[in-house]
């Protein structure tokens, strides 16, 4: 379970750094399988930590509750 949390934190950090990061890039950078990244993203979305804006191609990720850090 600990590694799952670390993976989630890495994914959120990547999204903050580059909102248009792809699942494949996340998998490569974390060393996780693409399927594992997809599961982590689904859990983060379900828990309300991130959201996808726009289409699968051309869209981007947003970290929810992070709006005040943009200004």
mmCIF file of the N, C-alpha and C atoms, coordinates in Angstrom:
data_MODEL
# 
_entry.id   MODEL 
# 
loop_
_atom_site.group_PDB 
_atom_site.id 
_atom_site.type_symbol 
_atom_site.label_atom_id 
_atom_site.label_alt_id 
_atom_site.label_comp_id 
_atom_site.label_asym_id 
_atom_site.label_entity_id 
_atom_site.label_seq_id 
_atom_site.pdbx_PDB_ins_code 
_atom_site.Cartn_x 
_atom_site.Cartn_y 
_atom_site.Cartn_z 
_atom_site.occupancy 
_atom_site.B_iso_or_equiv 
_atom_site.pdbx_formal_charge 
_atom_site.auth_seq_id 
_atom_site.auth_comp_id 
_atom_site.auth_asym_id 
_atom_site.auth_atom_id 
_atom_site.pdbx_PDB_model_num 
ATOM 1   N N  . UNK A 1 1  ? 0.821   -1.194 0.000   1.00 0.00 ? 1  UNK A N  1 
ATOM 2   C CA . UNK A 1 1  ? 0.000   0.000  0.000   1.00 0.00 ? 1  UNK A CA 1 
ATOM 3   C C  . UNK A 1 1  ? 0.865   1.258  0.000   1.00 0.00 ? 1  UNK A C  1 
ATOM 4   N N  . UNK A 1 2  ? 2.009   1.187  0.649   1.00 0.00 ? 2  UNK A N  1 
ATOM 5   C CA . UNK A 1 2  ? 2.896   2.331  0.719   1.00 0.00 ? 2  UNK A CA 1 
ATOM 6   C C  . UNK A 1 2  ? 3.368   2.771  -0.662  1.00 0.00 ? 2  UNK A C  1 
ATOM 7   N N  . UNK A 1 3  ? 3.731   1.791  -1.503  1.00 0.00 ? 3  UNK A N  1 
ATOM 8   C CA . UNK A 1 3  ? 4.219   2.128  -2.838  1.00 0.00 ? 3  UNK A CA 1 
ATOM 9   C C  . UNK A 1 3  ? 3.101   2.729  -3.688  1.00 0.00 ? 3  UNK A C  1 
ATOM 10  N N  . UNK A 1 4  ? 1.865   2.326  -3.416  1.00 0.00 ? 4  UNK A N  1 
ATOM 11  C CA . UNK A 1 4  ? 0.724   2.894  -4.124  1.00 0.00 ? 4  UNK A CA 1 
ATOM 12  C C  . UNK A 1 4  ? 0.591   4.387  -3.820  1.00 0.00 ? 4  UNK A C  1 
ATOM 13  N N  . UNK A 1 5  ? 0.791   4.747  -2.563  1.00 0.00 ? 5  UNK A N  1 
ATOM 14  C CA . UNK A 1 5  ? 0.730   6.155  -2.166  1.00 0.00 ? 5  UNK A CA 1 
ATOM 15  C C  . UNK A 1 5  ? 1.872   6.941  -2.805  1.00 0.00 ? 5  UNK A C  1 
ATOM 16  N N  . UNK A 1 6  ? 3.072   6.361  -2.791  1.00 0.00 ? 6  UNK A N  1 
ATOM 17  C CA . UNK A 1 6  ? 4.216   7.034  -3.407  1.00 0.00 ? 6  UNK A CA 1 
ATOM 18  C C  . UNK A 1 6  ? 3.974   7.242  -4.899  1.00 0.00 ? 6  UNK A C  1 
ATOM 19  N N  . UNK A 1 7  ? 3.402   6.243  -5.554  1.00 0.00 ? 7  UNK A N  1 
ATOM 20  C CA . UNK A 1 7  ? 3.102   6.351  -6.985  1.00 0.00 ? 7  UNK A CA 1 
ATOM 21  C C  . UNK A 1 7  ? 2.090   7.461  -7.236  1.00 0.00 ? 7  UNK A C  1 
ATOM 22  N N  . UNK A 1 8  ? 1.066   7.519  -6.391  1.00 0.00 ? 8  UNK A N  1 
ATOM 23  C CA . UNK A 1 8  ? 0.041   8.558  -6.537  1.00 0.00 ? 8  UNK A CA 1 
ATOM 24  C C  . UNK A 1 8  ? 0.656   9.942  -6.382  1.00 0.00 ? 8  UNK A C  1 
ATOM 25  N N  . UNK A 1 9  ? 1.529   10.099 -5.407  1.00 0.00 ? 9  UNK A N  1 
ATOM 26  C CA . UNK A 1 9  ? 2.180   11.395 -5.187  1.00 0.00 ? 9  UNK A CA 1 
ATOM 27  C C  . UNK A 1 9  ? 3.052   11.780 -6.378  1.00 0.00 ? 9  UNK A C  1 
ATOM 28  N N  . UNK A 1 10 ? 3.753   10.804 -6.957  1.00 0.00 ? 10 UNK A N  1 
ATOM 29  C CA . UNK A 1 10 ? 4.578   11.066 -8.140  1.00 0.00 ? 10 UNK A CA 1 
ATOM 30  C C  . UNK A 1 10 ? 3.708   11.510 -9.310  1.00 0.00 ? 10 UNK A C  1 
ATOM 31  N N  . UNK A 1 11 ? 2.581   10.830 -9.483  1.00 0.00 ? 11 UNK A N  1 
ATOM 32  C CA . UNK A 1 11 ? 1.675   11.160 -10.589 1.00 0.00 ? 11 UNK A CA 1 
ATOM 33  C C  . UNK A 1 11 ? 1.116   12.568 -10.413 1.00 0.00 ? 11 UNK A C  1 
ATOM 34  N N  . UNK A 1 12 ? 0.693   12.913 -9.207  1.00 0.00 ? 12 UNK A N  1 
ATOM 35  C CA . UNK A 1 12 ? 0.163   14.259 -8.951  1.00 0.00 ? 12 UNK A CA 1 
ATOM 36  C C  . UNK A 1 12 ? 1.254   15.305 -9.200  1.00 0.00 ? 12 UNK A C  1 
ATOM 37  N N  . UNK A 1 13 ? 2.473   15.023 -8.782  1.00 0.00 ? 13 UNK A N  1 
ATOM 38  C CA . UNK A 1 13 ? 3.586   15.957 -9.007  1.00 0.00 ? 13 UNK A CA 1 
ATOM 39  C C  . UNK A 1 13 ? 3.830   16.150 -10.500 1.00 0.00 ? 13 UNK A C  1 
ATOM 40  N N  . UNK A 1 14 ? 3.751   15.072 -11.271 1.00 0.00 ? 14 UNK A N  1 
ATOM 41  C CA . UNK A 1 14 ? 3.929   15.180 -12.725 1.00 0.00 ? 14 UNK A CA 1 
ATOM 42  C C  . UNK A 1 14 ? 2.840   16.022 -13.359 1.00 0.00 ? 14 UNK A C  1 
ATOM 43  N N  . UNK A 1 15 ? 1.608   15.843 -12.891 1.00 0.00 ? 15 UNK A N  1 
ATOM 44  C CA . UNK A 1 15 ? 0.482   16.617 -13.430 1.00 0.00 ? 15 UNK A CA 1 
ATOM 45  C C  . UNK A 1 15 ? 0.658   18.094 -13.102 1.00 0.00 ? 15 UNK A C  1 
ATOM 46  N N  . UNK A 1 16 ? 1.112   18.399 -11.884 1.00 0.00 ? 16 UNK A N  1 
ATOM 47  C CA . UNK A 1 16 ? 1.347   19.802 -11.510 1.00 0.00 ? 16 UNK A CA 1 
ATOM 48  C C  . UNK A 1 16 ? 2.417   20.420 -12.404 1.00 0.00 ? 16 UNK A C  1 
ATOM 49  N N  . UNK A 1 17 ? 3.457   19.648 -12.708 1.00 0.00 ? 17 UNK A N  1 
ATOM 50  C CA . UNK A 1 17 ? 4.560   20.151 -13.528 1.00 0.00 ? 17 UNK A CA 1 
ATOM 51  C C  . UNK A 1 17 ? 4.164   20.286 -14.995 1.00 0.00 ? 17 UNK A C  1 
ATOM 52  N N  . UNK A 1 18 ? 3.389   19.318 -15.503 1.00 0.00 ? 18 UNK A N  1 
ATOM 53  C CA . UNK A 1 18 ? 2.987   19.314 -16.916 1.00 0.00 ? 18 UNK A CA 1 
ATOM 54  C C  . UNK A 1 18 ? 1.582   18.747 -17.028 1.00 0.00 ? 18 UNK A C  1 
ATOM 55  N N  . UNK A 1 19 ? 0.552   19.613 -17.014 1.00 0.00 ? 19 UNK A N  1 
ATOM 56  C CA . UNK A 1 19 ? -0.834  19.139 -17.059 1.00 0.00 ? 19 UNK A CA 1 
ATOM 57  C C  . UNK A 1 19 ? -1.181  18.314 -18.298 1.00 0.00 ? 19 UNK A C  1 
ATOM 58  N N  . UNK A 1 20 ? -0.400  18.432 -19.357 1.00 0.00 ? 20 UNK A N  1 
ATOM 59  C CA . UNK A 1 20 ? -0.700  17.665 -20.567 1.00 0.00 ? 20 UNK A CA 1 
ATOM 60  C C  . UNK A 1 20 ? 0.098   16.363 -20.635 1.00 0.00 ? 20 UNK A C  1 
ATOM 61  N N  . UNK A 1 21 ? 0.700   15.948 -19.523 1.00 0.00 ? 21 UNK A N  1 
ATOM 62  C CA . UNK A 1 21 ? 1.475   14.703 -19.477 1.00 0.00 ? 21 UNK A CA 1 
ATOM 63  C C  . UNK A 1 21 ? 0.564   13.524 -19.843 1.00 0.00 ? 21 UNK A C  1 
ATOM 64  N N  . UNK A 1 22 ? 1.107   12.584 -20.610 1.00 0.00 ? 22 UNK A N  1 
ATOM 65  C CA . UNK A 1 22 ? 0.311   11.433 -21.041 1.00 0.00 ? 22 UNK A CA 1 
ATOM 66  C C  . UNK A 1 22 ? 0.495   10.259 -20.089 1.00 0.00 ? 22 UNK A C  1 
ATOM 67  N N  . UNK A 1 23 ? -0.424  9.321  -20.180 1.00 0.00 ? 23 UNK A N  1 
ATOM 68  C CA . UNK A 1 23 ? -0.336  8.111  -19.359 1.00 0.00 ? 23 UNK A CA 1 
ATOM 69  C C  . UNK A 1 23 ? 0.949   7.356  -19.665 1.00 0.00 ? 23 UNK A C  1 
ATOM 70  N N  . UNK A 1 24 ? 1.316   7.290  -20.951 1.00 0.00 ? 24 UNK A N  1 
ATOM 71  C CA . UNK A 1 24 ? 2.550   6.599  -21.335 1.00 0.00 ? 24 UNK A CA 1 
ATOM 72  C C  . UNK A 1 24 ? 3.778   7.276  -20.727 1.00 0.00 ? 24 UNK A C  1 
ATOM 73  N N  . UNK A 1 25 ? 3.792   8.614  -20.728 1.00 0.00 ? 25 UNK A N  1 
ATOM 74  C CA . UNK A 1 25 ? 4.919   9.342  -20.128 1.00 0.00 ? 25 UNK A CA 1 
ATOM 75  C C  . UNK A 1 25 ? 4.975   9.091  -18.621 1.00 0.00 ? 25 UNK A C  1 
ATOM 76  N N  . UNK A 1 26 ? 3.810   9.079  -17.971 1.00 0.00 ? 26 UNK A N  1 
ATOM 77  C CA . UNK A 1 26 ? 3.768   8.811  -16.531 1.00 0.00 ? 26 UNK A CA 1 
ATOM 78  C C  . UNK A 1 26 ? 4.321   7.419  -16.245 1.00 0.00 ? 26 UNK A C  1 
ATOM 79  N N  . UNK A 1 27 ? 3.941   6.453  -17.057 1.00 0.00 ? 27 UNK A N  1 
ATOM 80  C CA . UNK A 1 27 ? 4.414   5.080  -16.868 1.00 0.00 ? 27 UNK A CA 1 
ATOM 81  C C  . UNK A 1 27 ? 5.935   5.019  -17.016 1.00 0.00 ? 27 UNK A C  1 
ATOM 82  N N  . UNK A 1 28 ? 6.450   5.671  -18.033 1.00 0.00 ? 28 UNK A N  1 
ATOM 83  C CA . UNK A 1 28 ? 7.891   5.662  -18.281 1.00 0.00 ? 28 UNK A CA 1 
ATOM 84  C C  . UNK A 1 28 ? 8.649   6.334  -17.135 1.00 0.00 ? 28 UNK A C  1 
ATOM 85  N N  . UNK A 1 29 ? 8.148   7.480  -16.681 1.00 0.00 ? 29 UNK A N  1 
ATOM 86  C CA . UNK A 1 29 ? 8.841   8.236  -15.644 1.00 0.00 ? 29 UNK A CA 1 
ATOM 87  C C  . UNK A 1 29 ? 8.751   7.606  -14.252 1.00 0.00 ? 29 UNK A C  1 
ATOM 88  N N  . UNK A 1 30 ? 7.670   6.885  -13.981 1.00 0.00 ? 30 UNK A N  1 
ATOM 89  C CA . UNK A 1 30 ? 7.523   6.252  -12.669 1.00 0.00 ? 30 UNK A CA 1 
ATOM 90  C C  . UNK A 1 30 ? 8.070   4.831  -12.654 1.00 0.00 ? 30 UNK A C  1 
ATOM 91  N N  . UNK A 1 31 ? 8.229   4.245  -13.832 1.00 0.00 ? 31 UNK A N  1 
ATOM 92  C CA . UNK A 1 31 ? 8.677   2.858  -13.901 1.00 0.00 ? 31 UNK A CA 1 
ATOM 93  C C  . UNK A 1 31 ? 7.538   1.868  -13.684 1.00 0.00 ? 31 UNK A C  1 
ATOM 94  N N  . UNK A 1 32 ? 6.319   2.376  -13.657 1.00 0.00 ? 32 UNK A N  1 
ATOM 95  C CA . UNK A 1 32 ? 5.147   1.517  -13.494 1.00 0.00 ? 32 UNK A CA 1 
ATOM 96  C C  . UNK A 1 32 ? 4.638   1.051  -14.853 1.00 0.00 ? 32 UNK A C  1 
ATOM 97  N N  . UNK A 1 33 ? 3.872   -0.009 -14.848 1.00 0.00 ? 33 UNK A N  1 
ATOM 98  C CA . UNK A 1 33 ? 3.200   -0.452 -16.067 1.00 0.00 ? 33 UNK A CA 1 
ATOM 99  C C  . UNK A 1 33 ? 2.103   0.567  -16.404 1.00 0.00 ? 33 UNK A C  1 
ATOM 100 N N  . UNK A 1 34 ? 1.789   0.702  -17.678 1.00 0.00 ? 34 UNK A N  1 
ATOM 101 C CA . UNK A 1 34 ? 0.760   1.651  -18.102 1.00 0.00 ? 34 UNK A CA 1 
ATOM 102 C C  . UNK A 1 34 ? -0.566  1.355  -17.386 1.00 0.00 ? 34 UNK A C  1 
ATOM 103 N N  . UNK A 1 35 ? -0.871  0.080  -17.231 1.00 0.00 ? 35 UNK A N  1 
ATOM 104 C CA . UNK A 1 35 ? -2.108  -0.330 -16.557 1.00 0.00 ? 35 UNK A CA 1 
ATOM 105 C C  . UNK A 1 35 ? -2.117  0.139  -15.100 1.00 0.00 ? 35 UNK A C  1 
ATOM 106 N N  . UNK A 1 36 ? -0.985  0.067  -14.435 1.00 0.00 ? 36 UNK A N  1 
ATOM 107 C CA . UNK A 1 36 ? -0.885  0.529  -13.046 1.00 0.00 ? 36 UNK A CA 1 
ATOM 108 C C  . UNK A 1 36 ? -1.134  2.029  -12.955 1.00 0.00 ? 36 UNK A C  1 
ATOM 109 N N  . UNK A 1 37 ? -0.569  2.775  -13.913 1.00 0.00 ? 37 UNK A N  1 
ATOM 110 C CA . UNK A 1 37 ? -0.789  4.230  -13.939 1.00 0.00 ? 37 UNK A CA 1 
ATOM 111 C C  . UNK A 1 37 ? -2.269  4.519  -14.165 1.00 0.00 ? 37 UNK A C  1 
ATOM 112 N N  . UNK A 1 38 ? -2.891  3.793  -15.081 1.00 0.00 ? 38 UNK A N  1 
ATOM 113 C CA . UNK A 1 38 ? -4.313  3.984  -15.358 1.00 0.00 ? 38 UNK A CA 1 
ATOM 114 C C  . UNK A 1 38 ? -5.144  3.746  -14.094 1.00 0.00 ? 38 UNK A C  1 
ATOM 115 N N  . UNK A 1 39 ? -4.800  2.698  -13.340 1.00 0.00 ? 39 UNK A N  1 
ATOM 116 C CA . UNK A 1 39 ? -5.513  2.418  -12.082 1.00 0.00 ? 39 UNK A CA 1 
ATOM 117 C C  . UNK A 1 39 ? -5.304  3.541  -11.072 1.00 0.00 ? 39 UNK A C  1 
ATOM 118 N N  . UNK A 1 40 ? -4.069  4.039  -10.965 1.00 0.00 ? 40 UNK A N  1 
ATOM 119 C CA . UNK A 1 40 ? -3.778  5.136  -10.029 1.00 0.00 ? 40 UNK A CA 1 
ATOM 120 C C  . UNK A 1 40 ? -4.573  6.387  -10.415 1.00 0.00 ? 40 UNK A C  1 
ATOM 121 N N  . UNK A 1 41 ? -4.614  6.689  -11.717 1.00 0.00 ? 41 UNK A N  1 
ATOM 122 C CA . UNK A 1 41 ? -5.363  7.857  -12.189 1.00 0.00 ? 41 UNK A CA 1 
ATOM 123 C C  . UNK A 1 41 ? -6.849  7.710  -11.864 1.00 0.00 ? 41 UNK A C  1 
ATOM 124 N N  . UNK A 1 42 ? -7.386  6.519  -12.070 1.00 0.00 ? 42 UNK A N  1 
ATOM 125 C CA . UNK A 1 42 ? -8.808  6.275  -11.784 1.00 0.00 ? 42 UNK A CA 1 
ATOM 126 C C  . UNK A 1 42 ? -9.091  6.494  -10.298 1.00 0.00 ? 42 UNK A C  1 
ATOM 127 N N  . UNK A 1 43 ? -8.199  6.010  -9.442  1.00 0.00 ? 43 UNK A N  1 
ATOM 128 C CA . UNK A 1 43 ? -8.382  6.182  -7.995  1.00 0.00 ? 43 UNK A CA 1 
ATOM 129 C C  . UNK A 1 43 ? -8.281  7.662  -7.615  1.00 0.00 ? 43 UNK A C  1 
ATOM 130 N N  . UNK A 1 44 ? -7.301  8.362  -8.182  1.00 0.00 ? 44 UNK A N  1 
ATOM 131 C CA . UNK A 1 44 ? -7.147  9.791  -7.886  1.00 0.00 ? 44 UNK A CA 1 
ATOM 132 C C  . UNK A 1 44 ? -8.372  10.579 -8.340  1.00 0.00 ? 44 UNK A C  1 
ATOM 133 N N  . UNK A 1 45 ? -8.920  10.216 -9.504  1.00 0.00 ? 45 UNK A N  1 
ATOM 134 C CA . UNK A 1 45 ? -10.130 10.882 -9.997  1.00 0.00 ? 45 UNK A CA 1 
ATOM 135 C C  . UNK A 1 45 ? -11.312 10.569 -9.092  1.00 0.00 ? 45 UNK A C  1 
ATOM 136 N N  . UNK A 1 46 ? -11.465 9.302  -8.727  1.00 0.00 ? 46 UNK A N  1 
ATOM 137 C CA . UNK A 1 46 ? -12.573 8.875  -7.877  1.00 0.00 ? 46 UNK A CA 1 
ATOM 138 C C  . UNK A 1 46 ? -12.533 9.567  -6.521  1.00 0.00 ? 46 UNK A C  1 
ATOM 139 N N  . UNK A 1 47 ? -11.340 9.756  -5.994  1.00 0.00 ? 47 UNK A N  1 
ATOM 140 C CA . UNK A 1 47 ? -11.180 10.402 -4.690  1.00 0.00 ? 47 UNK A CA 1 
ATOM 141 C C  . UNK A 1 47 ? -11.231 11.922 -4.773  1.00 0.00 ? 47 UNK A C  1 
ATOM 142 N N  . UNK A 1 48 ? -11.354 12.466 -5.992  1.00 0.00 ? 48 UNK A N  1 
ATOM 143 C CA . UNK A 1 48 ? -11.501 13.904 -6.165  1.00 0.00 ? 48 UNK A CA 1 
ATOM 144 C C  . UNK A 1 48 ? -10.208 14.696 -6.117  1.00 0.00 ? 48 UNK A C  1 
ATOM 145 N N  . UNK A 1 49 ? -9.063  14.033 -6.317  1.00 0.00 ? 49 UNK A N  1 
ATOM 146 C CA . UNK A 1 49 ? -7.779  14.729 -6.265  1.00 0.00 ? 49 UNK A CA 1 
ATOM 147 C C  . UNK A 1 49 ? -7.389  15.349 -7.616  1.00 0.00 ? 49 UNK A C  1 
ATOM 148 N N  . UNK A 1 50 ? -7.821  14.708 -8.704  1.00 0.00 ? 50 UNK A N  1 
ATOM 149 C CA . UNK A 1 50 ? -7.512  15.217 -10.039 1.00 0.00 ? 50 UNK A CA 1 
ATOM 150 C C  . UNK A 1 50 ? -8.753  15.125 -10.909 1.00 0.00 ? 50 UNK A C  1 
ATOM 151 N N  . UNK A 1 51 ? -8.707  15.829 -12.031 1.00 0.00 ? 51 UNK A N  1 
ATOM 152 C CA . UNK A 1 51 ? -9.779  15.692 -13.028 1.00 0.00 ? 51 UNK A CA 1 
ATOM 153 C C  . UNK A 1 51 ? -9.180  15.874 -14.409 1.00 0.00 ? 51 UNK A C  1 
ATOM 154 N N  . UNK A 1 52 ? -9.842  15.270 -15.379 1.00 0.00 ? 52 UNK A N  1 
ATOM 155 C CA . UNK A 1 52 ? -9.419  15.374 -16.766 1.00 0.00 ? 52 UNK A CA 1 
ATOM 156 C C  . UNK A 1 52 ? -10.277 16.434 -17.426 1.00 0.00 ? 52 UNK A C  1 
ATOM 157 N N  . UNK A 1 53 ? -9.651  17.372 -18.126 1.00 0.00 ? 53 UNK A N  1 
ATOM 158 C CA . UNK A 1 53 ? -10.367 18.432 -18.818 1.00 0.00 ? 53 UNK A CA 1 
ATOM 159 C C  . UNK A 1 53 ? -10.118 18.264 -20.310 1.00 0.00 ? 53 UNK A C  1 
ATOM 160 N N  . UNK A 1 54 ? -11.194 18.152 -21.067 1.00 0.00 ? 54 UNK A N  1 
ATOM 161 C CA . UNK A 1 54 ? -11.049 17.998 -22.509 1.00 0.00 ? 54 UNK A CA 1 
ATOM 162 C C  . UNK A 1 54 ? -10.954 16.535 -22.916 1.00 0.00 ? 54 UNK A C  1 
ATOM 163 N N  . UNK A 1 55 ? -10.721 16.311 -24.200 1.00 0.00 ? 55 UNK A N  1 
ATOM 164 C CA . UNK A 1 55 ? -10.689 14.951 -24.737 1.00 0.00 ? 55 UNK A CA 1 
ATOM 165 C C  . UNK A 1 55 ? -9.426  14.192 -24.339 1.00 0.00 ? 55 UNK A C  1 
ATOM 166 N N  . UNK A 1 56 ? -9.435  12.894 -24.599 1.00 0.00 ? 56 UNK A N  1 
ATOM 167 C CA . UNK A 1 56 ? -8.275  12.057 -24.291 1.00 0.00 ? 56 UNK A CA 1 
ATOM 168 C C  . UNK A 1 56 ? -7.029  12.574 -25.022 1.00 0.00 ? 56 UNK A C  1 
ATOM 169 N N  . UNK A 1 57 ? -7.205  12.954 -26.273 1.00 0.00 ? 57 UNK A N  1 
ATOM 170 C CA . UNK A 1 57 ? -6.086  13.546 -27.020 1.00 0.00 ? 57 UNK A CA 1 
ATOM 171 C C  . UNK A 1 57 ? -6.320  15.043 -27.095 1.00 0.00 ? 57 UNK A C  1 
ATOM 172 N N  . UNK A 1 58 ? -5.394  15.806 -26.567 1.00 0.00 ? 58 UNK A N  1 
ATOM 173 C CA . UNK A 1 58 ? -5.522  17.253 -26.610 1.00 0.00 ? 58 UNK A CA 1 
ATOM 174 C C  . UNK A 1 58 ? -6.051  17.862 -25.325 1.00 0.00 ? 58 UNK A C  1 
ATOM 175 N N  . UNK A 1 59 ? -6.488  17.032 -24.396 1.00 0.00 ? 59 UNK A N  1 
ATOM 176 C CA . UNK A 1 59 ? -6.968  17.535 -23.107 1.00 0.00 ? 59 UNK A CA 1 
ATOM 177 C C  . UNK A 1 59 ? -5.807  17.676 -22.137 1.00 0.00 ? 59 UNK A C  1 
ATOM 178 N N  . UNK A 1 60 ? -6.146  17.973 -20.883 1.00 0.00 ? 60 UNK A N  1 
ATOM 179 C CA . UNK A 1 60 ? -5.115  18.077 -19.861 1.00 0.00 ? 60 UNK A CA 1 
ATOM 180 C C  . UNK A 1 60 ? -5.687  17.691 -18.501 1.00 0.00 ? 60 UNK A C  1 
ATOM 181 N N  . UNK A 1 61 ? -4.785  17.481 -17.549 1.00 0.00 ? 61 UNK A N  1 
ATOM 182 C CA . UNK A 1 61 ? -5.155  17.129 -16.184 1.00 0.00 ? 61 UNK A CA 1 
ATOM 183 C C  . UNK A 1 61 ? -5.156  18.375 -15.313 1.00 0.00 ? 61 UNK A C  1 
ATOM 184 N N  . UNK A 1 62 ? -5.979  18.362 -14.285 1.00 0.00 ? 62 UNK A N  1 
ATOM 185 C CA . UNK A 1 62 ? -5.959  19.422 -13.276 1.00 0.00 ? 62 UNK A CA 1 
ATOM 186 C C  . UNK A 1 62 ? -5.931  18.775 -11.904 1.00 0.00 ? 62 UNK A C  1 
ATOM 187 N N  . UNK A 1 63 ? -5.121  19.350 -11.017 1.00 0.00 ? 63 UNK A N  1 
ATOM 188 C CA . UNK A 1 63 ? -5.114  18.918 -9.628  1.00 0.00 ? 63 UNK A CA 1 
ATOM 189 C C  . UNK A 1 63 ? -6.203  19.713 -8.927  1.00 0.00 ? 63 UNK A C  1 
ATOM 190 N N  . UNK A 1 64 ? -7.166  19.032 -8.357  1.00 0.00 ? 64 UNK A N  1 
ATOM 191 C CA . UNK A 1 64 ? -8.321  19.678 -7.723  1.00 0.00 ? 64 UNK A CA 1 
ATOM 192 C C  . UNK A 1 64 ? -7.886  20.254 -6.376  1.00 0.00 ? 64 UNK A C  1 
ATOM 193 N N  . UNK A 1 65 ? -8.363  21.462 -6.090  1.00 0.00 ? 65 UNK A N  1 
ATOM 194 C CA . UNK A 1 65 ? -7.999  22.110 -4.829  1.00 0.00 ? 65 UNK A CA 1 
ATOM 195 C C  . UNK A 1 65 ? -6.659  22.801 -4.896  1.00 0.00 ? 65 UNK A C  1 
ATOM 196 N N  . UNK A 1 66 ? -6.127  22.931 -6.099  1.00 0.00 ? 66 UNK A N  1 
ATOM 197 C CA . UNK A 1 66 ? -4.801  23.542 -6.275  1.00 0.00 ? 66 UNK A CA 1 
ATOM 198 C C  . UNK A 1 66 ? -4.916  24.904 -6.978  1.00 0.00 ? 66 UNK A C  1 
ATOM 199 N N  . UNK A 1 67 ? -6.155  25.395 -7.146  1.00 0.00 ? 67 UNK A N  1 
ATOM 200 C CA . UNK A 1 67 ? -6.379  26.621 -7.912  1.00 0.00 ? 67 UNK A CA 1 
ATOM 201 C C  . UNK A 1 67 ? -5.661  27.829 -7.318  1.00 0.00 ? 67 UNK A C  1 
ATOM 202 N N  . UNK A 1 68 ? -5.609  27.918 -5.996  1.00 0.00 ? 68 UNK A N  1 
ATOM 203 C CA . UNK A 1 68 ? -5.002  29.093 -5.374  1.00 0.00 ? 68 UNK A CA 1 
ATOM 204 C C  . UNK A 1 68 ? -3.490  29.160 -5.577  1.00 0.00 ? 68 UNK A C  1 
ATOM 205 N N  . UNK A 1 69 ? -2.863  28.082 -5.978  1.00 0.00 ? 69 UNK A N  1 
ATOM 206 C CA . UNK A 1 69 ? -1.420  28.079 -6.184  1.00 0.00 ? 69 UNK A CA 1 
ATOM 207 C C  . UNK A 1 69 ? -1.047  28.589 -7.572  1.00 0.00 ? 69 UNK A C  1 
ATOM 208 N N  . UNK A 1 70 ? -2.030  28.756 -8.453  1.00 0.00 ? 70 UNK A N  1 
ATOM 209 C CA . UNK A 1 70 ? -1.750  29.235 -9.805  1.00 0.00 ? 70 UNK A CA 1 
ATOM 210 C C  . UNK A 1 70 ? -1.441  30.724 -9.824  1.00 0.00 ? 70 UNK A C  1 
ATOM 211 N N  . UNK A 1 71 ? -2.000  31.463 -8.876  1.00 0.00 ? 71 UNK A N  1 
ATOM 212 C CA . UNK A 1 71 ? -1.825  32.921 -8.862  1.00 0.00 ? 71 UNK A CA 1 
ATOM 213 C C  . UNK A 1 71 ? -0.613  33.349 -8.092  1.00 0.00 ? 71 UNK A C  1 
# 
